[in-house]
Amino acid sequence: MVTGEQDSYRVPNASTATKTDALVRDIPASIQVIPRQVLEDQRITRVREAVTNVSGVTSVGGSQSVAGDRFIFRGFAESYLSGGNTFVDGFRRFDYQGFNLEVANIEQLEILKGPTSVLYGQGEPGGILNIVTKQPLATPFYAVEATIGSFDFYRPTLDFSGPLNPDKTIRYRLNAAYQNSGSFVDFAEREQVFVAPVISFDLGKNTTLTLEGEYFNTSQVEYFGLPAADSVLSGRVPRSRFLYDPDARLEREIFGFGYRLQHKFSDNLSVRSGFRALLQNYEQPSFYLELQPDNRTLTRVETRFDRSDRQVYSLQTDVIGKIQTGSIKQDLLLGVELSWLNDTRDIFFSTIPVPSIDLFNPNYDQPIPRFDEQAANERGVQNQVGVYAQDLISISDNLKILLGGRFDFVKDTYGDEIGGVSRQEREDTAFSPRVGIVYQPIQPVSLYASWSRSFLPNGAAFRNADASFFEPTKGEAFEAGVKTEFLDGKLVATLAAYQITKQNIVVSDPDRPRFSIQVGEQRSRGIEFDIAGEILPGWKIIGSYAYIDAEITEDTRPAFKGNTPTNVPRHSASLWTTYEFQTGGLKGFGFGGGVSFIGDRQGDLENTFEVPSYVRTDAAIYYRRGQLGAALNFKNIFDVYYFESADFGFVSPGAPFTVLGTVSVQF
């Protein structure tokens, strides 16, 4: 459910933290909401761009990489192999090759910091991103939009909604987007199609059934970045450099469907049930490149082709009740979640040597051998049952206590017929509690503190070189903060301090890139500040600052102890502001701009190289009047050469100066 003024940068309610439509100021946790208006003003086309507005959240990979969208929350990177910490309407996304996310049907993004296993089961302790999608409207609404930009960027979208019968008991919404784009990287083209239909039925006065569908198809040229050589990090290699096979493409197709059923027995008792199925398949060729001592020759170490099919089915049922005993109010939540994941992967290799390529003078005419030997036929299955309970106790109007706990049972099965790994099974159980308190000395100020734990089984998707399972990853967090409202609630701010520890970390094996290893413990401490809202009529702002002190505090081998985790900046900040004239001849005309800063980051777990800090500046001008709208967005206006992140010894250059022009019609 989404409430509040959706043309504002401030959203007072969010459902992610408690699975109920609670006021953000009553939640003993840091939760930041990025509303649709911010996405439109900044002309966001990838979710990875949007998280820049939130403290303590950064992206992994690059905007041109085939690895999809992945994120780091408070120094802890989400793992797409184990399901990740990205959700859509409360359901875990479970994308295998990174999170391929479309923004066309997003109403708002909700980021909940800290461990979330109490309600969402397995996950990293840093936080989660929950995408709240657009829902059917009772009033007819039609919007068509087209964006054209630098590097042959073309993107039309449509958003239609309204009732299907005179009583408005049947409503629909259809969002669709098509994108065909080049890139600042040579050969790195992308084409994608997205369609998301939704239809809602009022089955009586107190019952609503919503049916949802999704189709997402992506085809893009294989690209993972540039090697982390001194010549690259210093900017001597052009960011347009391409080192892969121009004919190798990642093909990915996703089908999703499900339902949500809500029934209200009374004002104090309701039940809801939801089901989501996600069917994915992809084909991806990969080149493992190794930079030679001359710092210019890249050996094609291995040529590989992956073909994967994944099916994920999730069922959630929640009972929500309200109890009042004297002056004490209780908001109760009881829930159960069942999920089943089936993942099949065929891996092929080429036994024919692949020609090397020159970093400074690449030759793309060399013949690339195709794949002639199947090396693996992996199948992983995960079954999970979670039972949870939560009680938000309002002792008085200004004192609230949040209690919750969840018990999870997870069974993983893994086998590889061709690779010679016999069927293996592992069962894990965990109890994940949460305790929090909120005290409001005056109505606009909320002081809060919380303690919580997280749980993450490392099952079928992860394996050691000997194909054995890893121990579950567990986390524990302490957090305290203050939330304030200014200007009669139009402007809100959150200041938070935390310490999170995570045991049994799984990371990529530096000696065997296709495998993983388990190290000891990571600790992350930090301070965060977020602000969002409207300072004056028409003047909106969203900003953040984060300080993260992350360290590997224990290790099963001495190599990593004392090191900083990959891609975690000690300092990061962002600021974006817009102003729109409210009256007169310039009414509807607006302009805005912002800066984002990411500090130095370690490029690998061994801390052998650093990814340089950067400051990026963006700007926008727009006009919205009646049914028509037009906008020009300028990104990286000073053409800074920067790197978004590092992964597997490679760095991902950020886009140079880019212009996007958009026209829209609503009727």
C-alpha positions as CSV (number, residue, x, y, z in Angstrom):
1,M,0.0,0.0,0.0
2,V,1.3,3.5,-0.9
3,T,-0.1,6.6,0.8
4,G,0.9,10.2,1.0
5,E,1.5,12.9,-1.6
6,Q,3.2,11.2,-4.5
7,D,4.4,14.5,-6.0
8,S,6.5,15.0,-2.9
9,Y,10.0,13.8,-2.0
10,R,8.7,12.9,1.5
11,V,6.7,9.8,2.1
12,P,5.3,9.3,5.6
13,N,4.3,5.7,5.4
14,A,6.2,2.5,4.4
15,S,5.2,-1.2,4.6
16,T,8.7,-2.8,4.3
17,A,9.8,-2.6,7.9
18,T,6.8,-4.2,9.6
19,K,4.7,-5.6,6.7
20,T,2.0,-3.2,7.7
21,D,1.3,0.4,6.6
22,A,3.2,2.0,9.5
23,L,4.4,5.5,9.9
24,V,8.1,5.7,9.3
25,R,8.6,7.8,12.5
26,D,7.1,4.9,14.6
27,I,9.6,2.3,13.3
28,P,12.8,1.6,15.4
29,A,15.0,1.3,12.3
30,S,16.4,3.5,9.5
31,I,14.1,3.2,6.5
32,Q,14.4,5.5,3.5
33,V,11.8,5.9,0.7
34,I,12.6,7.1,-2.8
35,P,9.3,8.1,-4.3
36,R,8.3,8.1,-8.0
37,Q,8.8,11.8,-8.2
38,V,12.6,11.5,-7.6
39,L,12.9,8.8,-10.2
40,E,11.2,11.1,-12.8
41,D,13.1,14.2,-11.9
42,Q,16.5,12.5,-12.0
43,R,15.4,10.5,-15.1
44,I,16.3,7.2,-13.5
45,T,16.5,4.2,-16.0
46,R,18.3,1.7,-13.7
47,V,17.5,1.0,-10.1
48,R,21.3,1.2,-9.4
49,E,21.1,4.9,-10.1
50,A,18.4,5.6,-7.6
51,V,20.1,4.1,-4.6
52,T,22.7,7.0,-4.8
53,N,20.1,9.0,-2.9
54,V,20.3,6.8,0.2
55,S,23.0,6.8,2.8
56,G,25.1,3.6,3.2
57,V,23.9,2.0,-0.1
58,T,26.2,1.6,-3.1
59,S,26.1,-0.6,-6.2
60,V,28.2,-3.5,-7.4
61,G,29.2,-3.8,-11.0
62,G,28.8,-1.2,-13.7
63,S,25.9,0.4,-15.6
64,Q,27.1,-1.3,-18.8
65,S,27.9,-4.7,-17.2
66,V,25.9,-7.8,-17.9
67,A,26.0,-8.6,-14.1
68,G,22.8,-6.8,-13.4
69,D,21.9,-4.6,-10.4
70,R,23.4,-5.7,-7.1
71,F,23.9,-3.5,-4.0
72,I,26.0,-3.1,-0.8
73,F,24.1,-2.2,2.3
74,R,26.2,-0.8,5.2
75,G,29.3,-2.5,3.9
76,F,27.7,-5.9,3.2
77,A,27.2,-6.9,-0.4
78,E,24.1,-8.8,-1.3
79,S,24.7,-12.1,-3.0
80,Y,22.6,-12.9,-6.1
81,L,23.7,-16.5,-5.8
82,S,21.9,-17.0,-2.5
83,G,18.7,-15.0,-3.4
84,G,20.0,-11.6,-2.5
85,N,18.3,-8.7,-0.5
86,T,16.2,-7.3,-3.3
87,F,12.4,-7.7,-3.1
88,V,9.4,-6.8,-5.3
89,D,6.2,-6.1,-3.3
90,G,7.7,-8.1,-0.4
91,F,8.7,-11.1,-2.4
92,R,12.4,-11.9,-2.8
93,R,13.6,-11.3,-6.4
94,F,15.8,-14.4,-6.7
95,D,17.5,-13.4,-9.9
96,Y,20.5,-15.5,-10.7
97,Q,22.7,-13.4,-13.0
98,G,22.3,-10.2,-11.0
99,F,19.0,-8.4,-10.4
100,N,17.6,-7.3,-13.7
101,L,15.1,-4.6,-12.6
102,E,12.9,-2.4,-14.6
103,V,11.8,1.1,-13.3
104,A,8.7,1.6,-15.5
105,N,6.3,0.1,-13.0
106,I,7.9,1.3,-9.8
107,E,5.8,3.5,-7.5
108,Q,8.5,3.9,-4.9
109,L,11.7,2.2,-3.5
110,E,11.9,1.4,0.2
111,I,15.2,0.6,1.8
112,L,15.2,-0.9,5.2
113,K,18.6,-0.9,7.0
114,G,19.9,-3.6,9.2
115,P,19.0,-7.3,9.5
116,T,15.6,-8.2,8.2
117,S,15.4,-11.9,8.7
118,V,12.7,-11.5,11.3
119,L,10.2,-10.9,8.5
120,Y,11.9,-11.9,5.3
121,G,14.0,-14.9,6.2
122,Q,17.4,-15.5,4.7
123,G,19.5,-12.4,3.9
124,E,22.5,-10.3,4.5
125,P,22.6,-8.2,7.7
126,G,23.1,-4.8,6.0
127,G,19.5,-4.2,4.8
128,I,17.1,-4.8,1.9
129,L,15.6,-3.0,-1.1
130,N,11.9,-3.5,-1.6
131,I,10.4,-2.3,-4.9
132,V,6.7,-1.2,-4.5
133,T,5.0,-1.5,-7.9
134,K,2.2,0.6,-9.4
135,Q,-1.3,-0.6,-8.7
136,P,-4.6,-0.1,-10.6
137,L,-6.4,3.2,-10.2
138,A,-10.2,3.8,-10.0
139,T,-9.8,7.0,-12.1
140,P,-8.8,6.6,-15.8
141,F,-5.1,7.5,-16.3
142,Y,-3.1,7.3,-19.5
143,A,0.5,8.3,-19.9
144,V,2.9,7.9,-22.8
145,E,6.6,8.9,-22.6
146,A,9.6,8.8,-24.9
147,T,13.3,9.4,-24.0
148,I,16.1,9.9,-26.4
149,G,19.7,10.4,-25.4
150,S,23.4,10.2,-25.9
151,F,24.9,7.0,-27.4
152,D,21.8,6.1,-29.4
153,F,19.6,5.8,-26.4
154,Y,15.9,5.3,-27.2
155,R,13.2,4.4,-24.6
156,P,9.4,4.7,-25.0
157,T,7.1,3.8,-22.1
158,L,3.4,3.7,-21.4
159,D,1.3,3.6,-18.2
160,F,-2.5,3.0,-18.6
161,S,-4.9,2.4,-15.8
162,G,-8.6,2.8,-14.8
163,P,-11.8,0.9,-14.1
164,L,-13.2,-1.9,-16.4
165,N,-16.8,-1.7,-15.2
166,P,-19.2,1.1,-14.2
167,D,-19.0,0.2,-10.5
168,K,-15.2,0.4,-10.6
169,T,-14.9,-3.0,-8.8
170,I,-12.6,-4.2,-11.6
171,R,-9.6,-2.1,-12.2
172,Y,-6.4,-2.6,-14.3
173,R,-3.0,-1.2,-14.9
174,L,-0.6,-1.8,-17.7
175,N,3.0,-0.6,-17.7
176,A,5.3,-1.3,-20.7
177,A,8.7,-0.2,-21.7
178,Y,11.1,-0.8,-24.7
179,Q,14.7,0.2,-24.7
180,N,17.3,0.1,-27.5
181,S,20.6,1.7,-26.6
182,G,24.2,1.8,-27.5
183,S,26.8,2.8,-24.9
184,F,29.9,4.8,-24.3
185,V,31.7,1.4,-24.5
186,D,32.4,0.2,-28.0
187,F,30.0,-2.6,-29.1
188,A,28.2,-2.7,-25.8
189,E,24.6,-2.6,-27.1
190,R,21.4,-3.4,-25.1
191,E,17.8,-4.2,-26.1
192,Q,15.1,-4.9,-23.7
193,V,11.3,-5.4,-23.6
194,F,9.2,-5.1,-20.4
195,V,5.4,-5.6,-19.9
196,A,3.6,-5.7,-16.5
197,P,-0.2,-6.1,-16.4
198,V,-2.1,-5.9,-13.2
199,I,-5.9,-6.4,-12.6
200,S,-7.8,-6.0,-9.3
201,F,-11.3,-7.4,-8.4
202,D,-13.4,-6.3,-5.5
203,L,-15.0,-9.6,-4.4
204,G,-17.5,-7.9,-2.1
205,K,-17.1,-5.0,0.3
206,N,-14.1,-6.4,2.3
207,T,-12.3,-8.6,-0.2
208,T,-9.8,-7.7,-3.0
209,L,-8.1,-10.1,-5.4
210,T,-5.2,-8.7,-7.4
211,L,-3.6,-10.7,-10.3
212,E,-0.2,-9.6,-11.5
213,G,2.1,-10.6,-14.4
214,E,5.5,-9.6,-15.7
215,Y,7.6,-10.3,-18.8
216,F,11.1,-9.0,-19.2
217,N,13.5,-9.8,-22.0
218,T,17.1,-8.5,-22.3
219,S,19.7,-9.0,-24.9
220,Q,23.1,-7.3,-24.5
221,V,26.7,-7.6,-25.6
222,E,29.0,-9.3,-23.1
223,Y,31.0,-6.8,-21.0
224,F,32.5,-6.8,-17.5
225,G,34.7,-3.8,-17.4
226,L,38.5,-3.1,-17.7
227,P,41.4,-4.8,-15.9
228,A,42.5,-3.0,-12.7
229,A,45.9,-2.0,-14.2
230,D,47.7,1.3,-13.3
231,S,47.1,2.5,-16.9
232,V,43.4,2.0,-16.4
233,L,43.0,3.4,-12.9
234,S,45.0,6.5,-13.9
235,G,42.7,7.1,-16.9
236,R,45.2,6.4,-19.7
237,V,43.0,3.8,-21.3
238,P,39.8,5.2,-22.8
239,R,36.7,4.2,-21.0
240,S,35.2,3.2,-24.4
241,R,37.7,0.3,-24.6
242,F,36.1,-3.1,-25.2
243,L,38.1,-6.4,-24.6
244,Y,35.5,-9.1,-25.3
245,D,33.8,-10.7,-28.2
246,P,31.5,-8.3,-30.0
247,D,29.4,-11.2,-31.2
248,A,28.9,-12.7,-27.7
249,R,25.5,-11.7,-26.1
250,L,23.8,-12.4,-22.9
251,E,20.2,-13.5,-23.5
252,R,17.9,-13.3,-20.5
253,E,14.1,-13.9,-20.3
254,I,11.9,-13.6,-17.2
255,F,8.3,-14.5,-16.7
256,G,6.5,-13.6,-13.5
257,F,3.0,-14.1,-12.3
258,G,1.1,-14.2,-9.0
259,Y,-1.8,-13.0,-6.9
260,R,-2.6,-11.1,-3.7
261,L,-5.8,-11.7,-1.8
262,Q,-6.9,-9.4,1.0
263,H,-9.9,-9.9,3.3
264,K,-11.0,-7.7,6.1
265,F,-13.1,-9.5,8.8
266,S,-13.5,-6.3,10.9
267,D,-11.6,-3.1,11.7
268,N,-9.4,-5.1,14.0
269,L,-8.8,-8.3,12.0
270,S,-7.7,-9.0,8.4
271,V,-5.9,-11.6,6.5
272,R,-3.8,-11.5,3.3
273,S,-2.3,-14.1,1.1
274,G,0.1,-13.7,-1.8
275,F,1.8,-16.0,-4.3
276,R,4.6,-15.2,-6.7
277,A,6.2,-17.4,-9.4
278,L,9.4,-16.3,-11.2
279,L,10.6,-18.3,-14.2
280,Q,14.0,-17.3,-15.6
281,N,16.3,-18.6,-18.3
282,Y,19.5,-17.1,-19.6
283,E,22.3,-17.9,-21.9
284,Q,25.7,-16.2,-21.4
285,P,29.1,-16.7,-22.9
286,S,32.0,-15.6,-20.7
287,F,35.7,-14.8,-21.2
288,Y,38.1,-15.0,-18.2
289,L,40.8,-12.5,-18.9
290,E,44.2,-12.4,-17.2
291,L,46.5,-9.4,-17.5
292,Q,50.1,-10.4,-18.3
293,P,53.3,-8.8,-16.7
294,D,53.7,-6.4,-19.6
295,N,50.5,-4.7,-18.5
296,R,49.0,-4.7,-21.9
297,T,48.4,-8.3,-23.1
298,L,45.3,-9.9,-21.9
299,T,45.2,-13.7,-22.1
300,R,41.8,-15.3,-22.7
301,V,42.3,-17.8,-19.9
302,E,39.1,-19.7,-20.5
303,T,36.0,-19.5,-22.7
304,R,32.8,-20.6,-21.0
305,F,29.1,-20.7,-21.8
306,D,26.4,-20.9,-19.2
307,R,22.8,-21.9,-19.8
308,S,20.5,-21.7,-16.8
309,D,16.8,-22.3,-16.0
310,R,15.5,-21.2,-12.7
311,Q,12.0,-21.5,-11.2
312,V,11.0,-19.9,-7.9
313,Y,7.6,-20.2,-6.2
314,S,6.8,-18.3,-3.0
315,L,3.6,-18.3,-0.9
316,Q,3.0,-15.9,2.0
317,T,0.0,-15.7,4.3
318,D,-0.3,-13.0,7.1
319,V,-2.9,-12.4,9.7
320,I,-3.0,-8.8,11.1
321,G,-4.9,-8.0,14.3
322,K,-5.3,-5.0,16.6
323,I,-5.9,-5.3,20.3
324,Q,-6.5,-2.6,22.9
325,T,-6.2,-3.3,26.6
326,G,-6.8,-0.1,28.5
327,S,-4.4,2.5,27.2
328,I,-2.1,-0.1,25.6
329,K,-2.5,-0.8,21.9
330,Q,-1.1,-3.8,20.0
331,D,-0.6,-4.3,16.3
332,L,-0.1,-8.0,15.8
333,L,1.3,-9.8,12.8
334,L,1.4,-13.6,12.4
335,G,2.7,-15.1,9.2
336,V,4.0,-18.1,7.3
337,E,6.1,-18.2,4.2
338,L,6.8,-21.2,1.9
339,S,9.3,-21.1,-1.0
340,W,10.7,-23.5,-3.5
341,L,13.6,-22.9,-5.8
342,N,14.9,-25.1,-8.6
343,D,18.0,-24.1,-10.5
344,T,19.5,-26.0,-13.4
345,R,22.7,-24.9,-15.1
346,D,24.6,-26.4,-18.1
347,I,28.2,-25.2,-18.4
348,F,30.2,-25.6,-21.6
349,F,33.9,-24.9,-22.2
350,S,36.0,-24.6,-25.3
351,T,39.2,-26.7,-25.5
352,I,40.6,-24.6,-28.4
353,P,43.0,-21.8,-27.3
354,V,41.6,-18.3,-27.5
355,P,43.7,-15.5,-29.0
356,S,45.1,-12.9,-26.6
357,I,44.0,-9.2,-26.9
358,D,46.0,-6.0,-26.6
359,L,44.7,-3.5,-24.0
360,F,45.9,-0.5,-26.0
361,N,45.4,-1.8,-29.5
362,P,42.7,-4.5,-29.5
363,N,42.1,-6.6,-32.6
364,Y,38.5,-7.8,-32.9
365,D,39.0,-9.7,-36.1
366,Q,40.6,-12.7,-34.4
367,P,38.5,-15.9,-34.6
368,I,36.9,-16.9,-31.3
369,P,36.3,-20.6,-30.9
370,R,32.9,-21.8,-29.9
371,F,32.0,-24.1,-27.1
372,D,32.5,-27.8,-27.7
373,E,32.7,-29.6,-24.3
374,Q,30.1,-29.7,-21.6
375,A,31.8,-29.5,-18.2
376,A,28.8,-29.4,-15.8
377,N,25.1,-30.1,-15.4
378,E,24.3,-28.6,-12.0
379,R,21.0,-28.8,-10.2
380,G,20.3,-27.1,-7.0
381,V,17.0,-27.2,-5.1
382,Q,16.1,-25.1,-2.0
383,N,13.0,-25.6,0.1
384,Q,12.3,-23.1,2.8
385,V,9.6,-22.7,5.5
386,G,9.4,-19.6,7.7
387,V,7.0,-18.8,10.5
388,Y,7.1,-15.4,12.1
389,A,5.3,-13.2,14.6
390,Q,5.5,-9.5,15.4
391,D,3.9,-7.2,18.0
392,L,4.1,-3.4,17.8
393,I,3.1,-2.3,21.3
394,S,2.0,1.3,21.9
395,I,2.3,1.8,25.6
396,S,1.4,5.4,25.2
397,D,1.2,7.9,22.3
398,N,4.9,8.6,22.6
399,L,6.3,5.2,23.6
400,K,6.3,2.1,21.4
401,I,8.0,-1.3,21.6
402,L,8.5,-3.6,18.6
403,L,9.0,-7.3,19.3
404,G,9.4,-10.0,16.6
405,G,10.8,-13.4,15.9
406,R,11.0,-15.9,13.0
407,F,11.9,-19.5,12.7
408,D,13.3,-20.8,9.4
409,F,13.8,-24.3,8.1
410,V,15.9,-24.6,4.9
411,K,16.8,-27.7,3.0
412,D,19.4,-27.5,0.1
413,T,20.2,-30.2,-2.4
414,Y,23.0,-30.0,-5.0
415,G,24.4,-32.4,-7.6
416,D,26.4,-32.2,-10.8
417,E,26.0,-35.2,-13.1
418,I,28.8,-34.3,-15.5
419,G,31.1,-32.7,-12.9
420,G,31.1,-35.9,-10.9
421,V,29.5,-34.4,-7.8
422,S,27.0,-36.8,-6.3
423,R,23.7,-35.6,-4.8
424,Q,24.4,-33.7,-1.5
425,E,21.9,-32.4,1.0
426,R,22.1,-30.0,3.9
427,E,19.4,-28.8,6.4
428,D,19.7,-25.6,8.4
429,T,17.4,-24.0,11.0
430,A,17.6,-20.6,12.6
431,F,15.7,-18.3,14.9
432,S,15.9,-14.6,14.1
433,P,14.7,-12.1,16.7
434,R,14.2,-8.3,16.7
435,V,13.7,-5.9,19.6
436,G,13.2,-2.2,19.2
437,I,11.9,0.8,21.1
438,V,10.8,4.3,20.0
439,Y,10.4,7.3,22.3
440,Q,9.0,10.6,21.1
441,P,9.8,13.3,23.7
442,I,7.9,15.8,21.4
443,Q,5.6,14.9,18.5
444,P,8.2,15.8,15.7
445,V,11.1,13.9,17.3
446,S,11.5,10.1,17.5
447,L,14.4,8.5,19.4
448,Y,14.9,4.8,18.7
449,A,17.1,1.8,19.5
450,S,17.1,-1.8,18.2
451,W,18.8,-5.2,18.3
452,S,18.3,-7.9,15.6
453,R,19.9,-10.9,14.0
454,S,20.1,-12.3,10.5
455,F,20.4,-15.7,8.9
456,L,21.7,-16.8,5.5
457,P,22.1,-20.4,4.4
458,N,24.9,-21.0,2.0
459,G,23.5,-23.8,0.0
460,A,23.1,-25.0,-3.6
461,A,24.3,-21.8,-5.2
462,F,27.6,-21.7,-3.3
463,R,30.3,-24.4,-3.3
464,N,33.8,-24.9,-2.3
465,A,36.4,-26.4,-4.7
466,D,35.5,-29.8,-3.2
467,A,31.8,-29.2,-3.8
468,S,31.0,-29.2,0.0
469,F,28.4,-26.9,1.6
470,F,29.4,-23.9,3.7
471,E,28.1,-23.1,7.2
472,P,25.2,-20.6,7.4
473,T,26.1,-17.0,7.6
474,K,24.8,-15.2,10.7
475,G,24.7,-11.5,11.6
476,E,23.9,-9.4,14.6
477,A,23.2,-5.6,14.7
478,F,22.8,-2.8,17.3
479,E,21.4,0.5,16.1
480,A,20.3,3.8,17.6
481,G,19.1,6.9,16.0
482,V,16.8,10.0,15.9
483,K,14.1,10.9,13.4
484,T,12.9,14.5,13.1
485,E,10.3,16.4,11.2
486,F,10.5,20.1,10.2
487,L,8.3,22.7,8.6
488,D,5.1,21.0,9.8
489,G,6.2,17.6,8.6
490,K,7.2,18.6,5.1
491,L,10.9,17.9,5.7
492,V,12.1,14.8,7.5
493,A,15.6,13.7,8.6
494,T,17.1,10.5,10.1
495,L,20.4,10.2,11.9
496,A,21.5,6.7,12.7
497,A,24.5,4.9,14.3
498,Y,25.0,1.1,14.1
499,Q,27.4,-1.8,14.6
500,I,26.9,-5.0,12.6
501,T,28.9,-8.2,12.8
502,K,28.6,-11.1,10.3
503,Q,30.2,-14.5,10.8
504,N,31.0,-17.3,8.2
505,I,31.4,-14.9,5.3
506,V,31.4,-16.5,1.8
507,V,33.6,-14.7,-0.8
508,S,35.0,-15.5,-4.2
509,D,38.1,-17.7,-4.1
510,P,41.0,-15.5,-5.3
511,D,42.9,-18.6,-6.5
512,R,39.9,-20.3,-8.2
513,P,37.5,-17.7,-9.5
514,R,34.7,-20.1,-10.3
515,F,34.5,-21.2,-6.6
516,S,34.0,-19.6,-3.2
517,I,35.7,-19.8,0.2
518,Q,34.4,-19.1,3.7
519,V,36.3,-16.6,5.9
520,G,35.7,-15.5,9.5
521,E,34.0,-12.4,10.6
522,Q,33.2,-8.9,9.2
523,R,32.4,-5.9,11.4
524,S,30.8,-2.8,10.1
525,R,30.3,0.4,12.1
526,G,28.8,3.6,10.8
527,I,26.9,6.8,11.0
528,E,24.2,7.8,8.5
529,F,22.2,10.9,7.8
530,D,19.3,11.3,5.4
531,I,17.0,14.2,4.6
532,A,14.1,14.5,2.2
533,G,11.1,16.8,1.7
534,E,10.0,20.2,0.6
535,I,11.7,23.3,2.1
536,L,9.4,25.9,0.4
537,P,6.5,25.4,-2.0
538,G,8.2,24.0,-5.1
539,W,11.6,23.6,-3.6
540,K,12.4,19.9,-2.9
541,I,15.5,18.2,-1.6
542,I,16.8,14.7,-1.0
543,G,20.3,14.2,0.5
544,S,22.5,11.7,2.4
545,Y,25.8,11.2,4.1
546,A,27.4,7.9,5.3
547,Y,30.5,7.0,7.2
548,I,31.3,3.3,7.2
549,D,34.2,1.6,9.1
550,A,34.2,-1.9,7.7
551,E,36.8,-4.5,8.5
552,I,37.4,-8.3,8.3
553,T,38.0,-8.9,12.0
554,E,38.6,-12.6,11.9
555,D,39.7,-15.0,9.2
556,T,40.3,-18.7,8.9
557,R,43.5,-17.8,7.3
558,P,45.6,-14.7,8.1
559,A,45.5,-13.3,4.5
560,F,42.3,-11.2,4.9
561,K,42.3,-10.2,8.6
562,G,42.3,-6.5,9.1
563,N,41.4,-5.8,5.5
564,T,38.5,-3.7,4.2
565,P,35.8,-5.4,2.2
566,T,35.6,-4.8,-1.5
567,N,33.8,-1.7,-2.9
568,V,33.0,-0.2,0.6
569,P,33.8,3.6,0.7
570,R,34.5,5.1,4.1
571,H,32.8,8.3,3.1
572,S,29.9,8.8,0.7
573,A,27.3,11.6,0.2
574,S,24.7,12.9,-2.2
575,L,22.5,15.9,-2.6
576,W,19.8,16.6,-5.2
577,T,17.4,19.5,-5.2
578,T,14.8,20.9,-7.6
579,Y,12.7,24.1,-7.8
580,E,9.4,24.4,-9.8
581,F,7.7,27.8,-10.2
582,Q,4.2,27.6,-8.7
583,T,2.6,30.8,-10.1
584,G,2.8,33.3,-12.9
585,G,4.0,32.9,-16.5
586,L,6.7,30.4,-15.5
587,K,4.3,28.1,-13.6
588,G,5.3,24.5,-14.4
589,F,8.9,25.4,-15.3
590,G,11.5,23.8,-13.1
591,F,15.2,23.1,-12.8
592,G,17.4,21.0,-10.5
593,G,20.8,19.6,-9.9
594,G,22.8,17.5,-7.6
595,V,26.2,16.0,-6.7
596,S,27.2,12.5,-5.5
597,F,30.4,11.6,-3.9
598,I,31.9,8.2,-3.4
599,G,35.2,7.9,-1.5
600,D,38.2,5.6,-2.1
601,R,37.3,1.9,-2.0
602,Q,39.3,-1.3,-1.9
603,G,39.2,-3.1,-5.2
604,D,39.6,-6.7,-3.9
605,L,39.5,-8.6,-0.6
606,E,43.3,-8.8,-0.5
607,N,43.4,-4.9,-0.7
608,T,46.0,-4.9,-3.4
609,F,44.6,-1.9,-5.2
610,E,42.2,1.1,-4.6
611,V,39.4,2.4,-6.7
612,P,39.7,6.2,-6.7
613,S,37.1,8.5,-5.2
614,Y,34.9,10.7,-7.5
615,V,32.4,13.5,-7.5
616,R,29.7,13.4,-10.2
617,T,27.4,16.4,-11.0
618,D,24.0,16.1,-12.6
619,A,21.4,18.7,-13.6
620,A,17.9,18.9,-15.1
621,I,15.5,21.4,-16.6
622,Y,11.8,20.6,-17.2
623,Y,8.4,21.9,-18.0
624,R,5.1,20.4,-16.8
625,R,1.9,22.1,-17.7
626,G,-1.5,20.4,-17.9
627,Q,-1.2,17.2,-19.9
628,L,2.2,17.9,-21.5
629,G,5.7,17.6,-20.1
630,A,9.3,17.9,-21.4
631,A,12.6,17.5,-19.7
632,L,16.3,17.6,-20.4
633,N,18.6,15.8,-18.0
634,F,22.4,16.2,-18.0
635,K,24.5,13.5,-16.2
636,N,28.1,13.9,-15.3
637,I,28.2,17.4,-16.7
638,F,31.9,17.9,-16.0
639,D,32.7,14.6,-17.9
640,V,34.6,13.1,-14.9
641,Y,36.4,9.8,-15.6
642,Y,35.4,7.7,-12.7
643,F,34.9,4.0,-11.8
644,E,31.6,2.7,-10.4
645,S,33.0,-0.4,-8.7
646,A,35.5,-3.3,-8.9
647,D,34.8,-7.0,-9.2
648,F,37.1,-10.0,-9.9
649,G,40.1,-7.8,-10.6
650,F,38.2,-5.6,-13.1
651,V,36.8,-2.1,-12.7
652,S,33.7,-0.6,-14.3
653,P,34.0,2.9,-15.8
654,G,31.2,5.3,-15.3
655,A,29.4,7.0,-18.2
656,P,30.8,10.3,-19.5
657,F,28.8,13.4,-20.1
658,T,25.3,12.2,-21.1
659,V,22.1,14.0,-22.2
660,L,18.6,12.6,-22.0
661,G,15.6,14.4,-23.5
662,T,12.1,13.3,-22.6
663,V,8.6,14.3,-23.7
664,S,5.4,13.0,-22.1
665,V,1.7,13.2,-22.5
666,Q,-0.9,12.3,-19.8
667,F,-4.7,12.2,-20.5
